[in-house]
Amino acid sequence: MRLNALKTNNFRNFKRFDLEPSPSANLIGGVNGSGKTSLIEAIYLLGFGRSFRPGGYKQLINHNESEFTVFCEALSDVGEVVKLGVRRTSDGETQLRLNGDTVHRLSEIARHIPVQLFTPESVELILSGPSLRRQFMDWGVFHVEHSFYELWVAYTKSLKQRNHLLRSKGDPRQDSFWRAQLARLGQDINELRTRYIQEIENFITKSATFFLPDVKLEVSLKQGWEQNSDLSEALEKHTERDRRYGHTSVGPHKADLKLLIDGIDAKLVLSRGQLKLLVASLKLAQAAHYNAKKDSSCIFLVDDITSELDEANQKKFITALEQLGCQSFITAIDSEPVARLFKQNPRMFHVEHGILKQQTEN
């Protein structure tokens, strides 16, 4: 998938911008606070339905305005044109458009724009708790297994119902019903995740070796309940504890992606610089698996690349992107040194005071 055009109105500090990107590499330069991160944030919004920066939707709306819009025209790898739009008002109204028609689920838009993101905060994928690693896994499962989203929505609804029942000390017979629902849906989710991790494992180890040749990485899925145990048995086993604490303590909502080096958690072994390289390798591996599985490519967003990677690893990262054939959008305070790392000249843009301009090609 590649963006042919990106347009916004009243988004962040931009009154409007019209971007005609290169189908390959795009470099956006500008000082801190100029708005260059907002450009990739707009693309991310189309791919995820939310921002990757803290704060609510109101902070995305330009000062003194009542709404923002983000629109893109994209071209799939098989030549299909897709037009997507998001409009959000300050009172919370959201309108989603797909090829001119109104749609009601963000997932219907997100499925068309497979976006990978690498930022200064991406190291939290390893340093933080399991939630971000579940999101990492589930991005991949969502984009390659079409049944996953409906399963996850149904599981989440059932989980909320059971947790409400547990907190209210409700009828145990109802609890038996919700446990059965969670067991059935949870097993299906776990099977999809297990298959995904089995498929992506070789991509991850190959990518990690490229960035960290002296590190031997082991990847595995911690499913969220006792290994080699049926989820229905685990739910029944923990029923009394769940009633005592008022929430469901086992299931795929407790899963984790384990990243081990010689049997030890990677975050306890690697330096912060090495952790950044490991995150880069995870993101690139996921993009490579998507390419292979879907015969299509992701859109790669990279914020402030020079603060995250030294020049040698910037070169490695860019080489990997070029080999994948991904369309990329990369921000940097000084974009000229980064541009020289590409085999083919990237399209250059500059942002200043909320104004986006394409730089003249040499």
Buried (B, 14 or more C-beta within 10 A) or exposed (E): BBBBBBBBBBBBBBEBBEBBBBEBBBBBBBEEEBBBBBBBBBBBBBBBBEBBBEEEBEEBBBEEEEBBBBBBBBBBEEEEEBBBBBBBBEEEEEBBBBEEEEBEEBBBBBBBBBBBBBBEBBBBBBEEEBEBBBEBBBBBBBBBBEEBBEBBEBBEEBBEBBBEBBEEEBEEEEBEBBBEBBBBBBBBBBEBBEBBBEBBBEBBBEBBBBBBEEBEBBBBBEBBBEEEEEBBEBBEBBBEEBBEEEBBBBBBBBBBBBBBBEEEEBBEBBEEEBBBBBBBBBBBBBBBBBBEBBEBBBBBBBBBBBEBBEEEBBBBBBBBBBEBBBBBBBBBBEBEEBBEBBEEBBBBBBBEEBBBEBBEEE
